[in-house]
Amino acid sequence: QESRFDCSAVSPSGSAGCAQFMPGTAAWINALIPAAVRATCPSRSGCPMDPLWALTAMVEYDWRRWGGNTWAANNRERWAFSLAAYNGGGAVTAGERTACRSSSGCSHTRYFDHVERFCGATGRSAASCRENRQYPRIILDRWTPVYHAWLKN
């Protein structure tokens, strides 16, 4: 989403490649991706500028986030939590869930219109919150239908 599949992209915050991994996340996920892909990468800290490495790492990361969100209210909410964590960090999303739990009428199992309202509760900037709140909607509402239509052809 952020790189528009430009594998040479580097954001002002330091995320790099077509999957926009921060250096620490790239190093962590590099140890978890399949050995055959890891073997194509000369760096122990990952190769986010390499499309094979980046897309494999992205799928692995999303799969791990998805697998950890079994408590979500439904699959759409589960994907929203997974995508928000991918974009903003899992620890941040966990902090926002905790803030939601303390608020009357907020369901910590629902991202949309619930947990997302607490963006910034862990100290993120308004700009980061805007981006993070839009990210799941863009992927789920804009790009997913395009991908489904493309796969049917």
Secondary structure, DSSP 4 states (H G I P E B T S, - for coil): --STT-TT-B-TTS-BTTTTB-HHHHHHHHTTS-HHHHTT-S-TT--TTSHHHHHHHHHHHHHHHHHT-TTSSSHHHHHHHHHHHHHH-HHHHHHHHHHHHTSTT--TT-TTTTGGGGTTTTS--HHHHHHHHHHHHIIIIIIHHHHHHHHH-
